[in-house]
Amino acid sequence: MLPSEPSGVDDGLVLCHCTKSCGGPGGSGKQVTVRTLQRHTLRDVALPSSAFSSFLVSAPGPSSRAAPGPSNQAAPSPPPAAPAKRPRNNSRIDVIEPPKRMRRDDSYDERGDGIDGGDAENNIPERANSQDPNPEPGDHPIPRDNQPDAGSLADQRSRRDNPEPFIPPPHPHHNNEPNTPPHDPPFVPVIEDIKISLKFIECVKNATLEDHLDETALNQIRNPPEEQLTLDNPDDRYSIDVFLSITTASEATYNAIRLATLRRYPDSEMLTYHKVKRLVADLSGVVPIRSDMCINSCVGYTGPFADLECCPMCGQERYDPLHAGKVARKQFHTIPVGPQLQALWRTPEGADRMGYRREYTEKIRAELRQNRGKRVSPYADYFDGSDYLEAVGAKKITPDDMVLMFSIDGAQLYRNKASDCCIYIWIIMDHAPNSRYKKRHVLIGGFIPGPGKPRNYDSFIFVGLAHLSAIQKEGLRIWNASRDEVVISRPFLGAVGADSIGLAPIAGTVGHHGKYACRVHCDFKGRHKIGGTHYYGARLKPAGFTVAGCAHDDVDLDTLLASHSTEASTARYNKDLDFVCQAQNKAQYEKRRLETGLCKPSIFSGLPAKHTLGVPALFVLDIMHLPALNIPDLIIPLWRGTFDCDKTDDRQLWSWAVLKDPVVWKAHGQSVADATPYIPGSFDRPPRNPAEKISSGYKAWEYLLYFFGLGPALLYGILPEPIWKSYCKCVRAFRILMQEEITPDELVEAHQRMTEFSNEFETLYVQRRADRIHFVRPCIHTASHFAPETIRMGPGLDVSQWTMERTVGNLGEEIKQHRDPYTNISERGVRRCQVNALLATIPDLEPLENPLPRGCEDLGGNFILLRAMDRTIRKVTHQHELRAIKNYLQMEGVIIQNDWVPFVCRWARVRLPNGQVARSAWKECEKPLEKLRMSRNLKITLKGESYLVEAHYYMKLKVGDNVKPVALVSFYGPPHEGLYTASSKCYWTVQHLRDPSMQVIDIKCIDSVVCLAPDQQYGKSIQDGTENDRWYMTEKPGLKLSQAVGLEEILTET
């Protein structure tokens, strides 16, 4: 317990006996303020060993302490003990040899380590092997001239083949007794971030359910109800119905409805707002955990910070000084995941839905057994990933367990106001993808209120992770309503997602400009400029580049990726983390942090190892932010010539900067805006004119449609051919990687195209110039990992941040109290979790989602005919329509007289199984172009081949005794073969064949609605007689994911 009140000799001062600054327990001490005492005490708290792989090592005997300094020195302070070395074979040892005495001149000074061979610019020793006769204890040696260049392929192979020995430190020992004689302090972590991180990890490891739950919540989670929940009281049911129907409205709305109800039915006992709110909370079993936090959002008072009364970061007081009692100035909410998981199994339907993972896993494992481990079916879900399947094979995941994904992201609640807020969620992977990502099934985990940015993320997510750790160790009791039995489930954490900035503080890694900044912790080393501190992912060594520590040879991407694996990454991570944690002073820590890319252990390491994939395998790539924001934000400024240019470079030499001409840029922007009427409504928000709006809140989805959809066609003939071809390779790779289902052959193609793009980026743009290596942002390297990560973790969309972004958006829409939006959004999140849990236990409370409109007709297979429709049958008189209908009926075996004329009833729309609504020329041609979002262009499959068609209308034809739903369509021609190949299948330009190509097809041949817009660029470069009536095609990226998160088109009657 840290002291909170002054008890020292002077008013407001206390005596401190910390070992760091105040002489230790045996000294006379130093008078300090209470706030300073708390900081010193926190810094001096005994923590587990920094040897991360074991945490606890046997305490050393007296002989393991460092001896006093040389006799010619005047009373030196006892130096810390150096760690003993473990044998090279990493075998377990029970006896630790006494460490050698540490010389005072062994410590680092501000000039580095004083040995030649380090980084001349930053005085940083390399991470490679060395033959230095007197290396610092526990430090990596320095390379000599006969060693391979650091970061080269030879060096990478050398470090993999000859790993350095693991060197554990002695176990820390701390004595708080004031009368104990002074002694030489043993080695303990001296870096505050590491000490605090290790303490949080220990708290997560030792967490129990009693830590944060009251008796009622404990009883409910340990003794869940073993029957289905019912609402027998009609007044309670009515109150809850009203409460749920106005979930996005205010309290005043509920009260108004209640007053109106009581006027009409005076005998009604409709509950008050607060009573119905309490009833929903009680029935759901979901109760938030409120924890104190710094008023500036620096830390949450949890874990090792729980007893502090002042913020260790900014010094602000925890409690309101105007209140007599301890009233926190600010709090944050954590919503425990356990009760939310229990609710999912309390109905037979819910329990059956939770069986999706088990069934899918059995299917894919049977396929792999049948094909001797060879993949045949597409990668379609997270459960296709090799890491998950290996965990199942190792029996780390049982059929009764659940697999979770943790996702965190920040949000700015108001566009023009400082209003940052962080939210984290749990995604239940056991649900099928078509429901997994909808807000009805996404579990909110907690909030980090702003507007200040958190300075210690661990302290905010600790409560949620401690609760998860407790139910993983103890087991979560669940009543399976489908089997009518109680089972023990241990939730398995299978993935952790965040954007590149948000991942660093929870993963314990450096930022994206670090020397080793790869998100999957591969062994790729960056380079920095002369005198610079930011590292860039340039694999090709610039010409004449001699910057020490960065002048390694070219790195071959294929070799680098081939050598990377989960096992190699984990081994490297553990070794590097041990190395960082053993740093004996700040200067050494900074050098080791630079040489490893790690700054502290991750709090996720505190979870039971058998119930997670482990660190760093847990952390997944984000296929939302990287392609939709990072890549365009790099390449478009290069094309516009607005990217940073060094003084030694000249933008006039940038042959690719063709959009720097304002006339060209404005014309291109207008072509993007002109495509809007041809982009179907199901594509969601169309991209605005980039020449006008790209600097004012251009959204990720707009970038996605513009850069990866329209771009290859609109930039043809504008970009230089080599630049355009390389760009198309990037587009093609991401189009494949953003699919919901990826065949093994497609994955090979995506990997090849991405590798080619990465190689060509440096060749075409950087051109081995040292003053251009800042072009190579981390996204260029990270993109090359997406295809291999698909094998490891399944399609990137399944673990992307799209769900998180959608959750942030729809929660923000519910904010009603703008004076305190952080508390309001937290309360809305708590309410959503309670409502979702209640709906899971009483499904009939939930109204139908997107119900079918009046007058529709279900065709089976999730195809639905929608109005408008003819009020009466009409005679077909159009020559080509008549011919198409007769040909179809004849092909179906119907005998038709030559003078036969059909009568049909036209339908205007069809809802497809993917949630899109296919429309028709019949009704769309009645609207002006500027008010249209054309949805009549379709992609169909006939006899195994794909075609593009325009739908004229839909109808039902009688074929024998059956009635078949069909569509009358006209075809587009085949794509231009040369451009299709040159663009890596991205530029699909076709000519409309119009009425002579009309055919009648089965409605169930329709695959999707696509965008077909007029192709203005084709005719500027090619005049082959087909340049008229030319159109380019774009498909919607992540089509099924849009449906999964609830972005289907809303069905209307007309």
Secondary structure, 3 states (H helix, E strand, C coil): CCCCCCCCCCCCEEEECCCCCCCCCCCCCEEEEHHHHHHHHHHHCCCCCCCCCCCCCCCCCHHHCCCCCCCCCCCCCCCCCCCCCCCCCCCCCCCCCCCCCCCHHHCCECCECCCCCCCCCCCCCCCCCCCCCCCCCCCCCCCCCCCCCCCCHHHHHHHHHCCCCCCCCCCCCCCCCCCCCCCCCCCCCCCHHHHHHHHHHHHHHCCCHHHCCCHHHHHHHHCCCCCCCCCCCHHHHHHHHHHHHCCCCCHHHHHHHHHHHHHHCCCCCCCCHHHHHHHHHHHHCCCCEEEEECCCCCCECCHHHCCCCECCCCCCECECCCCCCCCECCEEEECCHHHHHHHCCCCHHHHHHCCHHHHHHHHHHHHHHHCCCCCCCCECCHHHCHHHHHHHHCCCCCCCCCEEEEEEEEEECCCCCCCEEEEEEEEECCCCHHHHCCCCCCEEEEEECCCCCCCCCHHHHHHHHHHHHHHHHHCEEEEECCCCEEEEECCEEEEEECCHHHHHHHHCECCCCCCCCCCCCCCCCCEECCCCCCEECCCCCCCCCCCCCCCCCCCCHHHHHHCCCHHHHHHHHHHHHHHHHCCCCHHHHHHHHHHHCECCCCHHHHCCHHHECCCCCCECCCCCHHHHHHHHHHHHHHHHCCCCCCCCCCHHHCCCCHHHCHHHHHHHHHHHHHCHHHCCHHHCCCCCCHHHHCCCCCCHHHHHHHHHHHHHHHCCCCCCHHHHHHHHHHHHHHHHHCCCCECHHHHHHHHHHHHHHHHHHHHHHHCCCHHHHHHCCHHHHHHCCHHHHHHHHCCHHHHCCHHHHHHHHHHHCCCCCCCCHHHHHHHHHHHHHHHHHHHHHCHHHCCCCCCCCCCCEEEECCEEEEEEECCCCEECCCHHHHHHHHHHHHHCCCCCCCCCCCEECCEEEEECCCCCEECCHHHHCCCCHHHCCCCCEEEEEECCEEEEEEEEEEEEEEECCEEEEEEEEEEECCCCHHHHHHCCCCCEEEEECCHHHCEEEEHHHEEEECEEEECCCHHHHCCCCCCCCEEEEECCCCHHHHHHCCCCCCCCCC
